[in-house]
Amino acid sequence: MIYYKDGDLLKSDCTVIMHQANCFSTMGAGIARQIAFLYPGAERADREHPCSPKGRLGSFSYSEEKDFTVVNLYGQFSFGPGRQTDYRALQNAIDKFFTHAKESNIDLSKVGVPFNLGSGLAGGRWSIVERILKEESDKHGVDIYVYKLQ
């Protein structure tokens, strides 16, 4: 199921926070910038990803924080004007993370994403991303909470 919440994802009680990242380790704008500032481990995981930028697309990296996990979903190759979100890559990244999380006993009891994931600066269409979230939620039996910052 998908649930909508008003509030700040980065101040939530989520056990997992997922956001879209580009494949060039530049967490310099949007929620990625805030995540890099607040959770240096997530930025380090991004920088230390073992694949080349092309190899990252459709994968993920993550860091374990005190009480939750921050996930960088490589759903866009680059950054800049125009649509950067690659819907297939985003869906693959979510699928791979959920599979890994279950195998690694990562707590998926409350997974949060920002409203307009991949649809703000990355230029994707929210209706498509929302459908991807619903499909992956159903496929993996994981509830996803979409946080809309007021």
N, C-alpha and C positions, 0 to 999 in steps of 0.2 A: 504494500500500500504506500501511497504518497500522502504525506500530511504537510499542510502549509502552516507556518508559524510566523508571527510578527516578532522581530527581534534580531539581535546580533548573533550570528552563527558563531563568531569567535569568542563569545561570552556565554555560550549555551552549555548544556549538560550532555552534549553528544559524546559518544564513545569513539566516534570516527568523524573526522571532518574531511570531506573531499572537495577539491577544486580543480579546475582545468589549468594546465601549465603548457607553455610552449617547449619545444625540444632543444632550446639553446641556453637553458639555465639563466634566463633573465626574468627574475621575479620582480620586475620593476614597476608594475602598475596594477591597479585594481586590487582585488582581495589578495592576489598573490604577493603583492608588495607588503600588505599588512601581515600576512602569514610569515614572510621572510623576516620581518622585524620582530614579531612576537615569538616565533618559534624557529630559531636558527637551525635546529636539527632538520627541519623540512627543507630549508634552503641548502644545507649541506648534502642531504640525500639527493636533491636535484642536481647539484654540481658533481656529485660523485657517482651518478648513474653510470654503469659500465658500458653502455652502448653509445655509438655515435649519434648525432642528432637524428639522422634518418632511421636508425635502429630503435629509437625511443618511441616513435609514433605508434600509438595503440598500446603502450605499456604504462607502467606506473612506478613511482618510488614513494617511500613513506618514512616517517619518523615516529617513534614512540615517545610521547611526551609523558607528563606525570600521570594523568588519568585518562588519556585518550590518544588516538593515532591521527596524524595528519597525512593525507594522501595527495600526492601530485599526480593527476591524471593527464597523460600526454595525449590530449585530444586536439592539439593544434601544432602544426610543424613550426611555423614562424609567428611573427607578430607584425602589427602595423595596420593600415587602413584596409577595409574590405573584409570579406568573410575569411577568417582564419580557421574556424572550427571545422574539423573533419569528423563528421558524424560517425562514420564507421570506426575511426580510431578511438573516439570517445567511448563508444559502446564497448569496443574490445578492451579498453583500459579498465572500465568499470567491471566487466565480466572477469577479467584476469585478477583484479584486486579481490573481488568477492570470493573467487575460488581459492586464492592464496590465503585470504583471511580465515576461511573455514579450515583449511589444512593446518594453519598456524595458530588456531585458537585465539584470533584477534576478536575482541568483543564487538559484535555487530548489533548490539541491542538498540542503539540509537545512532543511525548514520545521518549526518547532516550535510547539506550542500547549500550554496548560496542561490537565491532566486536569480534567474537569468544566467545560470551556469553556462558558459560558452556562448552567451548571447549578448553580452554587453560589449566590451572592448574587442572581443574575438569575432563579433559580427554574425553569429549563428542565429537561427530562429528558435525561440523558446518553445514553440509548439512541438518542434522536432525533438529537441533535447528532453522535454517533458515526457514524450512518448518513449524515448530511450530509457529514461529513469524508471518509468512504469514497467517496461519490459524486463529490465534487469532486476527490479524489485520482485516481480512475479517469478521470474526464473529461479532466483536464489532464495526466495522467501525472506527477504530483508526489507524492513520498513525504512523508507527514506523520508527525512524531514527537510523540507525546503524552507529556508529562512529568508524572509523579506525584511531588510533593514528599513526602518521607518525614518 
